[in-house]
Amino acid sequence: MSDIQIVDAPPGVEGAGFFATSLDKAVGLARSYSLWPLPFATSCCGIEFMATMASHYDLSRFGAERLSFSPRQADLLMVMGTISKKMAPVLRQVYLQMAEPRWVMAVGACASSGGIFDTYSVLQGIDEVIPVDVYVPGCPPRPEAIIDGFINIQKLVQTESLRRRDSPEYQKLLSQYGIL
Amino acid sequence: MGKITNEELLQKLKLQFGENVSNVTESYGLLTVDTTREQIIDLLNWLYNEPVLQFTYLTDITAVHYPELQGKEMAVVYHVHSLVNNIRIRVKVFLAEGDINIPTATTIWNGANWMERETYDFFGVNFTGHADLRRILNVDDMTVFPMRKEFPLEDPNRVDKKDYFFGR
């Protein structure tokens, strides 16, 4: 056997010549291994992310081959770096322009909480303007940490029900942010 | 053209403005003088147009907040540079808390426009006669002048640094 790793099939019913699983799981599997990130990199974490994309760490291994610098067709908004209060409306606009299903990852201390910049001009965490799925700690996080966050996003995507975005909880969450 | 010393420069200033130039200091070789709100534009104009000095380059306009100085709470600071003689001078105008108005220097330098907008943005100095005095760096809906010392530097929305998280 070669040591090439192949993604396992989702849990399901197996028999001779057939395999049955739920649509949720099949779609989740497909989505999670073809996430298209939209990197919103404003500072040092963005540099760290460049290392994550480069050959040594190679984010493409996880199916994130196409990094979209436009909200069109992007699934995952990766916010990397300090977001000032002046940048917040821009970030929010980018988020609103992304189509569902969409996920958000806050990379590093600044995007998660404002970091060391506890000051009047800096947004104290992007969760003040958009909902966040995964926070990556670190200042800056190593590429391994960014990849770990990415894998966590993949787990979320795999286990998400297809109807989650229509659920009242999700609608309530978005309405808290004044979206919808 | 020979280099002009601070003494000569000060002598010329004193000759021209006499008592309106006060509190002369020379920190690190940079001549610093104070003047009044009524005189500042005349003084800058004179520095600009004096045929020998030619202070044609406005380096910076900013302000300093001194909450402890009674009646001199806000200092507006002008740095001008003479490219011809390679000398600098710093001019300060002290203003009282309740009346932070000063005539605009855009009448002399167009470059003063953004510097004054920045000074207004951070210190709330009102430059009378400025064509477009609005914030330039901070968000437009900000209600405070963040570089004044009565304003807390920390963002008030942050809760994760409260004492009870640390058993204090």
HADDOCK unambig.tbl for C-alpha pairs under 7 A between the chains (distance, minus, plus):
assign (segid A and resid 85 and name CA) (segid B and resid 139 and name CA) 6.83 0.50 0.50
assign (segid A and resid 86 and name CA) (segid B and resid 139 and name CA) 5.49 0.50 0.50
assign (segid A and resid 118 and name CA) (segid B and resid 154 and name CA) 5.19 0.50 0.50
assign (segid A and resid 118 and name CA) (segid B and resid 155 and name CA) 5.70 0.50 0.50
assign (segid A and resid 119 and name CA) (segid B and resid 153 and name CA) 5.47 0.50 0.50
assign (segid A and resid 119 and name CA) (segid B and resid 154 and name CA) 4.34 0.50 0.50
assign (segid A and resid 119 and name CA) (segid B and resid 155 and name CA) 4.78 0.50 0.50
assign (segid A and resid 120 and name CA) (segid B and resid 153 and name CA) 6.12 0.50 0.50
assign (segid A and resid 120 and name CA) (segid B and resid 154 and name CA) 5.94 0.50 0.50
assign (segid A and resid 120 and name CA) (segid B and resid 155 and name CA) 4.80 0.50 0.50
assign (segid A and resid 121 and name CA) (segid B and resid 138 and name CA) 6.93 0.50 0.50
assign (segid A and resid 124 and name CA) (segid B and resid 158 and name CA) 6.42 0.50 0.50
